Amino acid sequence: MKRKSSFIVSILLVLSLILSACGGGGKNEAAGGKSENSGPKEGGTLIYARGADSISLDPINVTDGESTRVTTHIFETLFVYDDKLELQPKLAESYETSEDGLTWTIKLKKGIKFQDGTDFNADAVVFNWERWMDPANPYHQGDFPYYPFLYGGFKGDPKHKVEHVKALDESTVEFKLTEPTAPFISYLAIQMFGIASPEAIKKYGEKFGENPVGTGPFKFDSWNRNDKIVLKANENYSEEGKPYLDEVIFRVIPDNSSRLTALQSGEVDIIDGLNPDDADTIKANSQLSLVERPSFNIGYMVFNTQLAPFDNVKVRQAINMAIDKQEIVDAFYNGYAEVAKNPFPPGLWGYNNDIEDYKYDVKAAKKLLAEAGYPDGFKTELWAMSNPRPYMPQPLKVAEAIQADLKEIGIEAEIKTYEWATYLQKSGNGEHTMGLYGWTGVMADPDNFLYPNLSSTNTQKPASNRSFYVNEEFTSLLDQARVTFDQEERAKLYQQAQEIFHADAPWVTLAHTTPPLGLAGYVEGFKPHPMEKEDFTEVYLNK
C-alpha cells in the first residue's frame, strides 16, 4: 500500500509565526501590491543592485545567497516553497510515498522545455541526479556541497542514502532510499537542486556554471564578473504570459551608500543590503518604497573549535558573556532585528524557547576566562566579510563593536576582511580563528539550519560547518530527527540538540533580521521571499 502526501506538508508550516512583508512610504503599496488603476505592463528592464557578485551559476555547486539569488530565476526545482513557506509542486505534479518511507514516486508535469529547446522529462531528472550523486559520472565536476549534507555522502560512500533514481516512464521518477528520510520532499525544493538541461551540461562541461540552462522564467545572457549578470525573459516559459519583464540585471555595487544613491538617481530599481539608518531616507522619499523581507535567518560569530584557545569551552562561554548583543542590535540594525539565542529563528517549529541566553556580564566573563587558563586574555583574529549580508547589514561595524567588547576582558582581536568569494573559501578551509557568518534558510525545517552548519559530518574541508564543531551526541540527534516522521518527536530531538549547542557554545548567536529593501515607486508585484527566492514573474514596471 501507498500513502498519498499533500502538497502542503504539515510539518513544514511556519506561516503563523513568519512576519509578513510590509510596505514603506512610496508609491508601491504593500509588498507585491499592484496598481489599482492599471494591470501589469509588459516589457522593460529591472535592475537589482546588491553588494557582492555570484560565485557560480551552477546551483548544485554553490551554497551562497548571492549565487542562488540569480539561479532561482534560471532553474526550477521539483517542488518549491511559496512566500508563506508552504510547500508547492513546481516541475513535479504529485508524489506518493511507500508505507516504509523508502520509496518515493514523483509524477512530473508534461510539456515543459529547457531554455535550449530540449525536453524536460524523467530522463532529465535522472541525468541530474546521476551527475549530483556519482563521483564517477563524467559531469560530476565541482564540490556539490549540498548533496552530501542531505544524503550522507556520494554514491559508493557507506552512508549514502540513495539506492537508486530511475525513470519509470517519460513523466514518472522513482527514488529508492536506504533509510526513511522525513524531509525528503522538502529537500527537493532547495534552490541548489534546480534541474538543469542535460544537453547544456554535456555541451559546457566544467564551464556550465558560466553558461547555465534551466526551465525558469529567465534565461542567462551574459556575466561581467563583479559588475553585472544579465538575464533575458524565457519566451517559451511554461506559464503562459509570464514573465512580464523583458530583462533582469543583477548589478554589483559593494558600498551600501552608493547603492542607495543609485536608487535615488533612478540608476537601479531595487536595492538590498541597506545601511539600516538609510531605511528612514527611503521612507521619507515619495518616489521610493521600503519593504521588509520576512525573517528567516541567523547572523552569528563562529569559533574555530579545532584551534586553541577556542577548543576550550570555557573560552567560548566567556566570550558569549562578554559580547553585548542587545547593544549591537540597537546600534547597527535600526529596529530590523532581534537578538538571537538559538541557531535557527523562533518562527520555525522545533525552536527551544526554554533556553536562557548567556547574559552580558563582563565580570563573570573575566572569571570564566581565568578558569580556562587565560587570566590576562590573549591575542587573536576576528574575520568579517567586507560586503553587507541580509543577516548582517554592517559587518565591519559589528566586528568593531565585538572587538571593543572583547578588549574589556583582555582579548585583543585584530579584524581581518576579504571579498565574499575569498572569505567563503578561506573560512571553509578553516583558516580563521573567529569569524562573522550567517545563514538564510532554504527549507522550512530545522534540519536546514542545523545539519549543514553544525553536524560533525560537515567538517571536511571545504567545510560548511565553519566552527568545525564536533559533538557526536548532537549529530546523532540530528540523524534521528531525519528518520522520524512524527513532527512532535522530531521537535523534541531538535530541542535537545539546541540544549547541547547552548552548553558547547560553538557560536555567538547575534541576530535574526527582517532585512529592508528599497524599491523605485514604479516597481509593482514584488514580494520579498523569506528565503531570498523572489518570483520575478509577477513583477512589472509601472512607468
C-alpha positions in Angstrom: 0.0 0.0 0.0 1.0 3.6 -0.5 0.0 6.7 1.3 -0.6 9.9 -0.7 1.0 13.1 0.7 -0.4 16.6 0.5 1.5 19.3 -1.3 1.3 21.4 1.8 3.3 19.4 4.2 2.0 19.9 7.7 5.4 19.5 9.4 6.7 22.4 7.5 4.1 25.1 8.2 5.5 28.2 9.9 3.0 30.6 8.5 1.6 31.7 11.8 5.0 33.0 13.1 6.5 34.3 9.9 6.4 38.1 9.6 4.5 39.5 6.7 6.3 41.9 4.4 5.3 45.5 5.0 5.3 48.5 2.7 7.1 51.8 3.1 6.1 55.3 2.2 6.4 55.2 -1.6 4.1 54.6 -4.5 4.4 50.8 -4.3 1.6 50.0 -1.8 2.1 46.7 0.0 5.0 44.4 -0.9 3.7 42.8 -4.0 0.8 45.2 -4.4 -0.5 46.1 -7.8 -1.7 49.5 -9.0 -5.5 49.9 -8.7 -5.6 51.9 -11.9 -3.8 49.6 -14.3 -2.9 46.0 -14.9 0.5 44.5 -15.3 2.6 46.2 -18.0 4.8 44.1 -20.2 8.4 44.8 -21.1 11.2 46.8 -19.6 14.4 46.0 -17.7 14.6 45.6 -13.9 17.9 46.4 -12.3 18.6 44.8 -8.9 21.6 46.1 -7.1 23.4 44.0 -4.5 26.6 44.1 -2.5 28.6 41.2 -4.0 28.8 39.0 -7.1 27.7 35.4 -7.5 30.3 32.7 -7.3 28.8 30.3 -9.8 25.5 29.9 -11.6 25.6 26.1 -11.4 23.2 25.9 -8.4 24.3 22.4 -7.1 27.9 23.8 -6.7 27.1 26.8 -4.5 25.7 27.5 -1.0 26.0 31.3 -1.0 22.9 33.5 -1.3 24.3 35.8 -4.0 24.6 32.8 -6.4 21.2 31.4 -5.6 19.6 34.8 -5.8 20.3 34.6 -9.6 20.0 30.9 -10.2 16.4 30.7 -8.8 15.3 32.6 -11.9 17.1 30.4 -14.3 16.3 27.0 -12.8 13.3 25.4 -11.3 13.0 22.6 -8.7 10.6 19.7 -8.4 8.9 21.4 -5.5 9.1 25.0 -4.2 8.3 27.0 -1.1 5.9 29.9 -1.7 6.2 33.2 0.1 4.2 31.8 3.0 6.8 28.9 3.3 4.2 26.3 2.2 5.5 23.5 0.0 4.0 23.5 -3.5 4.7 21.5 -6.7 6.7 23.2 -9.4 8.2 20.8 -12.0 6.5 18.0 -10.2 2.8 17.3 -10.3 2.2 14.9 -7.5 4.0 12.3 -5.3 3.4 9.1 -3.4 5.4 7.5 -0.5 5.6 3.9 0.3 4.5 2.8 3.8 8.1 2.1 4.9 9.1 5.6 3.8 11.8 4.3 1.5 10.3 4.7 -2.0 9.1 8.0 -3.3 7.3 8.1 -6.7 7.0 11.5 -8.3 4.9 12.5 -11.3 6.2 15.3 -13.4 4.4 18.0 -15.3 4.4 17.5 -19.1 5.1 19.8 -22.0 7.9 21.8 -20.3 11.1 22.6 -22.2 14.5 23.7 -21.1 15.7 27.1 -22.3 17.7 25.5 -25.1 14.6 23.9 -26.5 15.2 20.3 -25.2 12.6 18.4 -23.3 12.2 18.3 -19.5 11.2 14.8 -18.6 12.0 11.9 -16.2 15.2 11.1 -18.1 16.4 14.7 -17.5 15.7 14.4 -13.7 17.6 11.1 -13.6 20.5 12.6 -15.5 20.8 15.5 -13.0 20.7 13.1 -10.0 23.4 10.8 -11.6 25.5 13.9 -12.0 25.0 15.0 -8.5 25.5 11.8 -6.6 28.1 9.8 -8.6 31.7 11.0 -8.4 32.4 8.6 -11.4 29.9 10.4 -13.6 31.8 12.4 -16.2 29.8 15.5 -15.4 30.3 15.4 -11.7 32.6 18.4 -11.8 32.8 20.5 -8.6 32.2 20.1 -4.9 28.4 19.5 -4.9 28.4 20.6 -1.3 24.7 20.3 -0.6 24.3 16.8 -1.8 26.4 15.1 1.0 24.7 17.4 3.5 21.4 15.7 2.8 22.2 12.2 1.6 25.1 11.1 3.8 27.8 11.3 1.1 28.0 10.3 -2.5 27.4 7.1 -4.4 29.8 4.5 -3.1 30.1 6.1 0.4 29.0 3.7 3.2 26.3 6.2 4.5 24.9 7.2 1.1 21.1 7.2 1.5 20.0 6.9 -2.2 19.8 3.3 -3.5 18.6 4.4 -7.0 16.8 7.1 -9.0 15.1 5.7 -12.2 12.6 6.8 -14.8 9.5 4.6 -14.7 8.1 6.3 -17.8 8.5 9.7 -19.5 6.9 11.6 -16.6 7.5 9.4 -13.6 10.6 9.1 -11.4 11.2 6.6 -8.6 13.5 7.4 -5.7 14.6 4.5 -3.6 16.3 5.4 -0.3 18.2 3.2 2.1 16.5 4.7 5.2 13.4 6.7 5.9 14.0 10.4 5.4 11.3 12.6 6.8 12.1 15.9 5.0 12.8 14.2 1.6 10.3 16.2 -0.4 11.4 19.5 1.2 14.9 18.6 0.1 13.6 18.7 -3.5 12.5 22.3 -3.0 16.0 23.6 -2.1 17.3 26.0 -4.7 20.6 24.1 -5.1 18.6 21.2 -6.7 17.4 23.1 -9.7 17.0 20.8 -12.7 19.5 21.6 -15.5 19.4 20.8 -19.2 21.4 17.6 -19.8 22.4 18.8 -23.3 23.8 22.0 -21.9 25.7 20.2 -19.2 27.2 17.9 -21.9 28.0 20.9 -24.1 29.6 23.2 -21.5 31.1 20.7 -19.0 33.0 22.4 -16.3 32.0 25.8 -17.7 28.3 25.1 -17.1 28.4 27.5 -14.1 29.1 30.3 -16.6 26.5 29.0 -19.1 23.5 27.9 -17.1 20.4 26.5 -18.8 17.2 25.5 -16.9 13.5 25.7 -17.3 13.0 29.0 -15.4 11.3 32.2 -16.4 14.6 34.0 -17.3 17.5 32.6 -19.3 21.1 33.5 -18.9 22.5 36.2 -21.3 25.8 37.5 -20.0 28.1 37.9 -17.0 30.8 40.5 -16.4 32.4 39.5 -13.1 32.0 41.8 -10.2 29.8 44.1 -12.4 26.6 42.6 -13.7 24.7 39.5 -14.7 22.0 39.9 -17.4 19.0 37.6 -17.7 16.5 37.7 -20.6 12.9 36.6 -20.5 12.4 33.0 -21.5 9.9 33.3 -24.4 9.0 29.6 -24.0 8.3 29.6 -20.3 5.7 27.1 -19.2 3.4 29.7 -17.5 1.7 31.5 -20.4 2.1 35.3 -20.4 4.9 35.3 -17.9 7.2 36.9 -17.2 6.2 40.5 -17.8 9.7 41.9 -17.8 12.0 41.6 -20.8 15.2 41.6 -18.8 16.6 41.4 -15.3 20.1 42.7 -14.5 21.8 42.0 -11.2 24.4 44.7 -10.6 27.2 44.7 -8.0 27.6 47.9 -6.1 29.7 47.0 -3.0 29.1 50.1 -0.9 25.7 50.5 0.8 25.6 54.2 0.4 26.5 54.0 -3.2 23.6 51.6 -3.8 21.2 54.0 -2.1 22.4 56.8 -4.3 21.9 54.7 -7.4 18.3 54.0 -6.3 17.7 57.7 -5.6 19.0 58.7 -9.0 17.0 56.1 -10.9 20.1 54.2 -12.0 18.7 51.0 -10.4 15.2 49.8 -9.4 15.7 47.6 -6.3 18.5 47.5 -3.7 19.3 45.2 -0.8 22.0 45.5 1.8 20.8 48.8 3.2 22.5 50.6 6.0 19.7 50.3 8.5 19.5 54.1 9.0 19.1 54.6 5.3 15.7 52.9 5.5 14.4 56.1 7.0 15.7 58.0 4.0 13.8 55.7 1.7 10.6 56.1 3.8 10.8 59.8 3.5 11.1 59.8 -0.3 7.7 59.7 -2.0 9.3 58.3 -5.2 10.6 55.3 -3.4 9.2 52.4 -1.4 10.6 50.3 1.5 9.7 46.6 2.1 10.9 44.2 4.7 11.9 40.7 4.0 10.2 38.3 6.5 12.8 37.0 8.9 14.2 33.5 8.2 17.9 33.8 9.0 20.5 33.9 11.7 23.7 36.0 12.0 26.4 34.7 14.2 30.1 34.6 15.1 31.8 31.2 14.8 34.7 30.0 16.8 37.1 27.6 15.1 36.7 25.0 17.8 39.7 22.9 16.4 42.2 25.7 17.2 43.4 26.9 20.6 42.2 28.6 22.7 38.7 28.1 21.1 38.9 24.3 21.7 38.2 25.2 25.3 34.5 25.5 26.0 35.1 27.9 28.9 36.8 30.4 26.5 33.8 30.2 24.2 31.3 30.6 27.0 33.3 33.6 28.4 33.2 35.3 25.0 29.4 34.7 24.8 29.1 36.6 28.1 31.4 39.4 27.1 29.5 40.5 24.0 26.6 42.9 24.5 24.4 41.6 21.7 21.4 43.9 22.5 23.7 46.9 22.2 24.9 45.7 18.8 21.4 45.1 17.6 20.3 48.5 18.8 23.2 50.3 17.3 23.5 48.7 13.9 20.1 47.2 12.9 17.8 50.2 13.4 14.9 48.1 14.6 15.2 45.5 11.8 16.5 42.6 14.0 16.0 40.8 17.3 18.7 39.3 19.4 19.3 35.6 18.7 19.8 32.9 21.3 19.4 29.7 19.3 20.9 28.6 15.9 17.6 29.0 14.0 14.8 31.6 14.0 12.0 31.5 16.6 9.3 31.2 13.9 10.4 27.8 12.9 8.9 24.7 14.6 11.2 22.9 17.0 12.6 26.1 18.4 13.6 25.8 22.1 12.4 28.9 23.8 13.1 27.5 27.3 16.9 28.0 26.8 18.2 31.1 28.6 20.7 33.1 26.6 24.1 34.0 28.0 23.8 37.2 30.0 26.1 40.1 29.2 28.4 40.1 32.3 31.9 41.3 31.9 32.9 40.3 35.5 31.6 36.7 35.0 33.3 36.5 31.6 36.7 37.5 33.1 36.3 34.9 35.9 35.5 32.2 33.4 38.4 33.2 31.1 40.7 33.0 34.1 39.4 29.5 34.9 40.2 28.5 31.3 43.8 29.5 31.9 43.8 32.9 30.3 43.6 35.4 33.2 45.3 38.1 31.1 43.4 37.3 27.9 45.1 36.6 24.6 45.6 37.9 21.0 43.6 36.5 18.1 41.8 37.5 14.9 38.2 38.3 14.1 37.2 37.8 10.5 34.4 39.9 8.9 33.0 39.9 5.4 33.6 43.1 3.5 30.1 43.3 2.0 26.7 43.5 3.7 24.7 40.3 4.1 20.9 40.1 4.8 21.6 38.8 8.3 24.4 41.4 8.9 24.0 44.7 7.1 27.1 46.4 8.6 29.6 43.6 9.3 32.6 45.7 9.8 30.9 47.9 12.4 29.6 44.8 14.2 33.2 43.4 14.2 34.4 46.7 15.7 31.8 46.5 18.4 32.7 42.9 19.2 36.4 43.9 19.2 35.7 46.6 21.8 33.7 44.2 24.0 36.5 41.6 23.9 39.1 44.2 24.9 37.2 44.6 28.2 38.1 41.0 29.1 41.7 41.2 27.9 41.2 39.7 24.4 42.9 41.7 21.6 41.2 40.8 18.3 42.6 42.0 15.0 39.9 42.4 12.4 40.6 40.8 9.0 38.4 41.0 6.0 38.2 39.6 2.5 35.9 39.9 -0.5 33.0 37.5 -0.4 34.2 34.6 -2.5 37.6 34.6 -0.9 36.0 34.8 2.6 33.9 31.8 1.9 36.9 29.8 0.6 39.3 30.6 3.4 36.8 30.1 6.2 35.7 26.8 4.6 39.3 25.7 4.8 39.5 26.6 8.5 42.0 29.5 8.2 40.0 31.7 10.6 40.0 31.7 14.4 36.8 33.7 14.9 34.6 34.9 12.1 31.3 36.5 11.4 28.9 34.4 9.4 25.2 33.7 8.9 22.6 31.6 7.2 19.3 32.1 5.4 17.1 29.0 5.4 16.3 27.3 2.1 13.7 24.9 3.5 11.2 25.3 6.4 12.8 22.6 8.5 15.3 22.9 11.4 17.4 20.3 9.6 18.5 23.0 7.1 19.9 25.3 9.8 21.5 22.7 12.0 22.9 20.0 9.7 24.9 22.0 7.2 26.3 24.4 9.8 26.8 22.2 12.9 26.8 18.5 12.1 30.2 16.8 12.7 29.8 15.2 9.3 30.3 18.6 7.6 33.8 19.4 8.9 35.7 18.0 6.0 37.3 20.9 4.1 36.0 22.9 2.4 33.5 22.7 5.3 30.1 24.2 5.7 30.5 23.7 9.5 32.6 26.8 9.9 33.0 26.3 13.6 34.4 22.8 12.9 32.2 21.8 15.8 32.3 18.0 16.6 29.8 16.6 19.1 28.6 13.1 18.2 25.6 13.2 20.6 24.5 16.4 18.9 24.9 14.9 15.4 23.2 11.7 16.5 20.1 13.8 17.4 20.1 15.4 14.0 20.4 12.0 12.4 17.5 10.6 14.5 15.3 13.6 13.5 15.8 12.8 9.8 14.4 9.3 10.1 11.5 10.3 12.4 8.2 11.2 10.6 6.3 12.4 13.6 6.7 16.1 13.9 6.3 16.3 17.6 9.0 13.7 18.1 11.3 15.5 15.7 10.7 18.8 17.5 11.8 17.2 20.8 15.0 15.9 19.2 15.8 19.4 17.8 15.1 20.9 21.2 17.6 18.6 22.9 20.1 19.4 20.2 19.7 23.1 21.0 20.5 22.5 24.6 23.8 20.8 23.7 24.6 23.6 21.3 24.0 26.2 24.0 26.2 24.4 26.5 29.0 23.9 24.0 28.8 27.4 22.6 30.5 26.9 19.2 28.9 30.2 18.1 27.9 33.5 19.5 24.4 33.9 18.1 23.8 37.5 17.2 20.6 38.4 15.4 17.6 37.4 13.3 16.8 40.2 10.9 13.9 41.5 8.8 16.2 43.0 6.1 14.8 46.1 4.5 14.9 46.6 0.7 14.5 49.8 -1.3 12.4 49.9 -4.4 11.6 52.6 -7.0 8.0 53.5 -6.6 7.1 52.2 -10.1 8.2 48.6 -9.3 5.0 46.6 -8.9 4.3 43.0 -7.9 7.5 42.5 -5.9 7.1 40.2 -2.9 10.3 39.7 -0.8 10.6 35.9 -0.1 11.8 34.8 3.4 14.4 32.5 1.7 15.5 35.3 -0.7 13.8 33.4 -3.5 11.8 36.1 -5.2 9.3 35.3 -8.0 10.0 37.9 -10.7 7.3 36.5 -13.0 4.8 38.8 -11.2 7.0 41.9 -11.3 6.4 44.8 -13.7 7.4 48.4 -14.1 4.5 50.8 -13.9 6.1 53.7 -15.8 
